């Protein structure tokens, strides 16, 4: 078991040899990975030390205070979703090939699950992969793919046997996003940014060595990814007063501090209620983080993700309300840009208010989260599923 003293020694050696202020991020993050400080709860030699997820939080906070670059900020999908899935299901060669450049940000990753006809019900996907010797021929369309326009690789699931029921006959692949036949097109959001994309695959050839997990085991691979996605979105443990609630406090000080009329008191009451809800979510995630292991987290990720989405929307709305008429002044000339990082919080609160509308959709809708909590946490009867035992090819398509 790794102690904080041992972690401190490794961190001190890292920053002494590679000063965060004078070392380029790729070099620093590579040295961090080589010391097992990338994901300390991963196995030795894979960017980790075999420690616990709570140790990971400790390392992240210490390095943040020392001004170290953030691997998650550079590669949010790869860091929080693809890397744990590769560790859980990948071959030794795949781990050796992909984990280090993923962590350093030299290779950005995206996740290719959702399709125009397979969103909340991802298992109904229609993208096909057909075996051709030592390769697979991939054809289909994916949608709402975050940062696909800057990604080097994508974690994709495709149907490899349409004769089986929809949750079977799915296989996962690690796809080169610059391979012939891959076409990435922007989807502009209400903020004016194209953080999301639609991706077309026209007979893209993927080596069998880039298959992740066994043939037909893609649903298990996807569950690992989705659970880690929900933990990544909703299960992080920020410092007290950080994030949107910290922005709300700043705006209150700017616009309302010193006022004692009845309306100002009601505004302060709403702010305090929001503070309590955010703090309860933060402490709950802290406790839950001790229960997580490398691989597939439990359903607590769905609880955290649901709370994160709904509280982000409430808090960003509170921020805009605290700004008064100024809160309506988001620019009318929407910038048609394609960002290189995913911005979840912070910055212009008017923009954040618009962006947070997506929180209850991305990473699984809030309705899906409630179904998971009801069935897997509370033990309630499952939703009726008329196509559960029907081969995918025989399921009616819309």
N, C-alpha and C positions, 0 to 999 in steps of 0.2 A: 504494500500500500504506500503510495507516494504522499509524503508529508508536505505541509506548506513551507517548511524550512528547505526541503529539497527543491521544491518548485522555485522558491525565491533565489536559491543558488543558481539554478539554470537560467532564470530570467536575468539575474545580475550579470552572469557571464555573457549572455546574449547581447545586452545593451552596452556592456563595456567594450566588446569587440566590434559591434556594429551599431554605432550611435544612430538612433532614429532620426536625429536632426540632420545628419550628413550622409546617410546611407540611402541609396535609391530603394524604393519599396520592394522591387523584385528580389534584390539581394538580401534585404533584411528578412523578408518572408521565407525565402529559401533556407536561410540559417535557422529561422524559427522552426520550420518543418523538420530540419535535420536533427534538432535537439528534442524532438517529440513534443513541442509546445504548440503545434498546429491545432490538433484536437487531442488533448491529453487523455481523453477517455477512449481513444482508438488504440489498437494494439501497437506494440513496439515495432518500429521499422515502417509504420504506416502513418507517420506524423503524430503518433501518440506515445503514451507511457503506460497504458493499461490502467489509468487512474479512473476517477469517478467524474460524472458530469458536473458536480458541484466544484470540483477542482478546476474544470474548464472555465467556469464563471470567474473563479479567483484569478486565473491567468489572464483572461481577457481584461479584467478591471485593472490589474497591475500594469499591463502593457499599455492600456489606454491612457492611464495617468502619466506614463513615461513618454507619451507622444508617438507610440509605435503605429505603423500603418495598419489598417483593418482589412483582413482578407475577405470578410463578409461584405464590406462596403464595395470592394472591387469585383466580387463574384458571388452575388447573393444567392442565386439559384444553385450554383455549383457547391458552394460552401455548406449550405444548410440542408440541401435536398439530395443532390447527386452523390456527393462524397460518402455520406452514410450508407447509401444504397450500394455503391461500389464495394465498400468495406464488407457489407453483409452478404452480397451475392457474387462479387467479382472473383475472377481467377487471380492467382499471384501475379501473373503477367500484367493483367489489367490494373491492379493496384499499383504495381511498380511504374507502369507507363503513365497513369493519369493523375494520381493524387497530388504529387508535388507541383506540377505546372498548374493544376486547378487551384491549389492553395495560393501560389504566388501571383495568380491572375494573368499568367502568360497565356492560358487557355480558358476563355470564358465559356460557361455552360448554360444550356437552356433545357427546359423540360417539355416534352412533346407528347401530351396525353389527350387533351381536349380536342374535339372535332366539331364541325358544324352540327352534326346530328348526335353527338356524344359529349355532353357537358357534365351535368350532375351524374348522369348514368354513363360513366366513362367505359364500363365494360361492354357497352353496345357499339364500340368503335368499329369502323369499317376499313381503315388503312390495312393493306395486305402486304405480307412478306412471303414470297415463294422461294423455296430452296432451289438453287442451281449449282450443284457441285459443292465447292467450298465457299460459296457466296449465297447471299439472299438478295432477291430483287424486290425493292420496296416501292410501293405506289399508294398514294392517298393524300389526304389534306389534314393538317392540324391548324388549330386556331387559338387565339389569346395567348400566344407564346411570348413570355416576357424575355426581352433582350436577345431574341433570336437573331437580330440584325448585326449583333457584335459577337455572337457565339462561335466558337471554334468547333464545339461538339454539343450534341443533344442526346438526352436520355429519352428514347422513344419506345412505345409499345405498339405492336401491330398484330393483326390476326394471321395466324399461321395454319389454323385448321378450322374452317367454317362449319364442319360437320359436328363439332362439339357445342355444348351450351356456352353462352356468351362469356362466362367467367373462366372457361377453359379455352384451350386453343389459342392463347395469347402468349407472345414471346417478346422479351425486351431486348433492345439493341442500343449500342453506343454509336451514334451516327456522326460522321464528318459533315458539318454544315456547309463546307465548301466543295463537297463532292459534286460531280456532274449530275444534273437532274434535280438539284435542290434549288427552290425559288422562294425567297423570303420577301414578303410585301408588308408595308406598314399598316397598322390600324390606329388611327388618330383618336385620342380620348377627348373627353370634355375639357381637359386642361390645355389641349392643343398639342400635346406631346404624343409621340408614337412609341411608347414603352412596350406596347403589345404588338404582335405580328401575326399574320397568317402564313403558313408554310406549306408549300406544295412539293410533293416527291413524285417525280416522273421516272420510274424504273431506275431508281438509285441502287447501286450495287454496294452491299455491305458485307465485308468478310465475316465468315462464321466465327473468327477469333474475336469479333466485336459483339457477339451475342452475350448478353448479361443474364446469367442463370441458365437453367435447362430449357429446352424447347417445350413450350406449353406451360411454363411456370411464370409467365409474365405478369399474371395478376398478383401473385405473391410479391414479385419485385415492385410492382406499382404500389401495393399497400405499404411497403417499407418507405417508398418515396413520399407518398401522400401523408403518412403519419409524421414523418420528419418535416414535411412542408408545413403542417399545422403547428408543430412545435416551433419551427423556425419563424413563422409569422406571428404566432400568439404567445409562445412560451419563453421568449427571452426575458431576462430579469434585469431591467434597467436600474440605475441608481434612483434613490428616492427623489421625487420631484423632477425627474427627467422627462423629456418628450413633450407630448401635447399638453399635459397638465402643467408642466413648467412654463410653456408658452402662455397658457391661460392665466397663470399667476402674473407673468410679466405684463400682459395686456391689462389685467385688472389694476395693477399698480400705475400704469400709464394713464388709464381713463377714469378710474373710480376711486383711487386712494384719497382719503381725506373727506369723502362725502359721507354724510350720516342721515340723509333723508330716508324715508320709508322704502322708496324704490331701490336705492343703493343698498340698503340692508337686505332686501330680497335677492338682489344680484349676488351679494356676498354669500348668502345662504346657498344659492345654487352652485356657486364656486366650491364651497366646502363639501357639498354633497358629491360633486364630481371628484374632488380630491380623495374623499374616503373610498369611492368606488375604484379609482385608479390604484390606490394604495392596497386595497384588499386584493385586487387582481395581481399586483406585483408580488405580494407576500405569498399568495397561493401558488404562483408560478415558482417561487423560490423553493417552497416545500416540495412541489412536484418534481423539480429538477433533480432532487436527490434519488428519485425512484427510476430515472431514465437510465438506460444502458445504450451502448453503441448497438446499432441495428434498428429494430422496429420498436418505437415507443408504444405505450399503451394508449387507451382512449382519452387520457388526460389531455392529450394534444388537441382533441376536438373541443374540450371544455375551454381550454385556454384560447383557442382560435376564435370561438364564438364570442367569448367575453371581450377579446381584443377588438374584433370587428365592430361590435355594438358600442363599446365604450369609446373607441376612436371616433366614430361618427357623432356620438353625443358630445364629446369634448371639443372636437373641431367646430361643431355647430355653436357651442358655448363661446369659443374664441371669437367667432364672427359676430355673435350677438353682443359680446363685450365691446367690440369695436364700434358699435353703433352704425351710423350711416356709412362710415368709412369701410365697413365690412362688405358693402355692396360694390366696391370699386375695383374689382378684378378686371384686368385689361380686356377690352373688347377685341383687340387685334391678337388673336390667338397665335402663338408661335408654332409654326409647323416644323417641329424639330424631332430628332430621334435621339433620346438621351443614351448615355453609355452606362448609367447606373440606375437602379430602381429606387425611386424616392418614396418612402413610405410615410415619413413624418418630418416635421421641421420646416424651416423656410417660411414662405409667405402663407399665413394661415388661411387666406382666402383661397389660394390654390389647394392647400391641404384639405379644406372642407370639401372641395369638388373631388379630389383624388380619393378621399376616404369612402366615397360612395361605393367604390369597387371592393372594399374590404369584406363586405358580406357576400361577395360572389367568388373572388379569387381564392384558390386553395380549398375549394369546397364551399358551397353556399351555406348560409346559416340554417336553412331548412335541412340540408343533409347532416350538418353537425348535430342538430336536435334529434334526428333519427338515430345517429350513432350513439349519442348519449342515452337516449331512451332505451335502445335495444341492448347495448353493450355495458352500460353503467347501471341503469335502473332495472334491467331485465324485463322490460315491457314487451308485449307481442310485436313481432316485426311487421313492416308494411306488406300488404298483399303483393306478391310477385308472380304474375301469371306466366311469365316467360322463363321461370327459373329452370325448368327441366326440358326446355325446347331447344333443339339445335339452333345455333345462331342463324344459319342460312334460312331457317323456316320462320324466324321471328318477323312479324310485319314491320316494314320500314316506312317511315314517314316521307 
